[in-house]
Amino acid sequence: MLIVYIAPTAMEEDPMSDQALSQRPPTDTEVKQASEAARALATALTPAGLPFSVLRDGDQTNVELPPALGQLVLDVLTHVARGEMVTFVPYGAELTTKEAADLLNVSRPFLISMLDEGKIGFHKVGSHRRIRASDVLEFRDRRDKDRSQAMDELQRLGQEFDAG
């Protein structure tokens, strides 16, 4: 069982640490702490879940996360340990064009052209476009699947060409 201790005082006096990690990269201290936590969680995570205890001000609370939630926590810590910014997007959220473009790793003008071509659904709030996160994620999954299939086909053709 993993035991997590929450210190009663702030661990770091860095003014940036007040900002969310979706707004800035993690500090060196956060990277180090996330790396240590990820290593500890990776060894504690089992197919049955992630058991751990939280000790705060002398009070201990036992917690058991199911495997999927344990893996999610581990994934977040791993990204922070790599120095990456982290943003959670609820599946039902509505995104701005900037947020959707960032999620797809494309430029905002390119996203707008895809919206205008009907590749991703959207609606307008006043003059602003809003895109459901679920639509963006479904588009991303289709795009990634299409790319993977195209790569498989190129590999197949390459093998046929080499054999011929």
N, C-alpha and C positions, 0 to 999 in steps of 0.2 A: 504494500500500500504506500502510495506517495503522500507525503505530508507537505502542505504548502503553508508557510508562515507569512502572515501579512504584518509588516512592520507598522507601528502606530504613527510614524512620521514619514514624510515624503522621502523617497530614496534618492532623489536628485533635485538639486536646486537650479535647474536649467529652465529659463523662461519659455523655451520652445516646448518643454514637456507638457505644458498646459494645452497646447494645440493638439487636435486629434491627429492620429497617424494617417488619416485620409488627406490631410492638408500639408503634410511635411514628411520627409524621410525620418526614420528613427535615429535617435542620438546614438553615439558609440556605446554609452552605458546601456541603453535599451536593447541594442543589438546583442551585447554580451549577455544580458540577463535573459533575453528571449532564447538565445542559443543554449544556455544552461538549462532553462526550463524545458525546451524542446527535447534535449537529450534525456532528461529525467522522465518526461511524459512518454517518450518513445519506448523506454524500457518498462514503464508501468502499464501501457496500453496492451490489453489482451483481447482475444475474440469475445470475451464476456463483458468487456467494457473497460472503463478507466476509474478504478477506485482511488480516492485520495482523501486526505483529511486537511482541513483548514484550521490553523491555530491562530486565534486572534485574542489578544489580551487575556491569555490563559484559558479561553474557552475553545474547545475542539469540536468541530462539526465534521462528521463523516459524509462523504458525497460519493455517489456511484453514477458516472455518466455512461449512457449506452455507447457501444463502439463507434457509431456514426458521429456522435457529438464529441467523443474523445478525439477522433481523427480530425474533426473540424478545428478543435482547439490546437491540436498539433500542427495542422496546416498553417493556421494564422501565425503561430509562434515561429514556424520555419520561414515564412515570408519576412517577418520582422527581423529574424536572425540574419537574413540575407541583405538587410538594409533597405527593404522595399516598403513603400507606402501601402496601407491596407484600407480598403473601403468595403463595407457591407452594403449590398443592394438587395432589399427585400423583393421577392419575386413579383409581388403585385404593385410595386412602386411605379410612379410615373416619372420619367426622366426628361430633362431638358435635352436639346440637341447636343450640347457640349458634353453632358454626362454620358449620353448614348454613344457618341463618337469616341469618347475615352474608353468606354467598355469594349467597343469593337476594335480599338486601336487604329482608327481611321481619322482623317481630318473632318472637321465640322462641315465644310462645303461638300465633301464627298458624301457624307451621311445625308445631307439635305438632298443631293441629287438622287440617292437611293430612295429616299422618302417620296420624292416627286415622281419617280418611276414606279412606285407602288411595291417595291421590294420589301418594305417594312411598313406596317400600318402605323398611323398616327392620328391625332386629332388636334384641333387648335383650341387654345384658350386665349381669347382675344386674337392677337396677331402672332402669338407664340405657338410653336409646335410642341406637343407632348407625346412621348412614346412610352408605351408600357414596357417595363423591364422584361416581362415574360416574352414579349414580341422580339425584343432585342436579343435575348438569350436563345430563343428558338431560331432566329436568323443566324446567329453565331454558330449554333450547333449544325444547322443545315450547311452553312458555308464551310465549316471544318470537315464535315462528312464529304461534301463535294470535292474539296481539296484532296482529301485522303484517297478517294476513289480515283481522281485524276492521277495522283502519284502512283497508285497501284497499276493503273493502265499504262503509264509511261514506263514503269519497271518491266511490265509484261512485254511491251513492244520492244524495249531494249534487249530483253533476253531473246526474243524471237529474232531480232536483227543480228545479235551475236551468234545465234545458233545457225543462221542461214548462210 
